[in-house]
Amino acid sequence: MGIFRKEEDMAARERFVRNYVDEHYEERIRSAYDLNLGDAKLP
């Protein structure tokens, strides 16, 4: 415990994780299953 102790903003962390997963989920699935569907988006 110091003078400049930083509290973690749990809500901001959750938003960051959700946004990251939302943005990168499709490419991870494509690479995991070696899918190449061109520019088509998965539903």
C-alpha positions in Angstrom: 0.0 0.0 0.0 1.5 3.2 -1.2 0.6 6.8 -1.6 -0.1 6.2 -5.4 -2.0 3.0 -5.0 -4.0 2.3 -8.2 -7.5 0.8 -8.0 -8.4 -1.4 -10.9 -11.6 -0.4 -12.6 -13.3 -3.7 -13.0 -16.1 -2.4 -15.2 -13.6 -0.9 -17.7 -11.6 -4.2 -17.7 -14.7 -6.2 -18.4 -15.6 -3.8 -21.3 -12.1 -4.1 -22.7 -12.2 -7.9 -22.6 -15.6 -8.1 -24.2 -14.7 -5.7 -27.0 -11.4 -7.6 -27.6 -13.2 -10.9 -27.8 -15.9 -9.5 -30.1 -13.4 -8.0 -32.5 -11.1 -11.1 -32.7 -13.3 -14.1 -32.2 -14.1 -14.6 -35.9 -10.5 -14.5 -37.0 -9.5 -17.0 -34.3 -12.2 -19.4 -35.4 -11.2 -19.1 -39.0 -7.5 -19.7 -38.2 -8.3 -22.6 -35.9 -10.4 -24.4 -38.5 -8.4 -23.1 -41.5 -11.5 -21.5 -43.0 -11.1 -19.2 -46.0 -14.4 -17.8 -46.9 -13.2 -14.7 -48.7 -14.9 -11.5 -47.4 -18.0 -13.3 -46.2 -18.9 -12.7 -42.6 -19.9 -15.5 -40.3 -23.4 -15.0 -38.9 
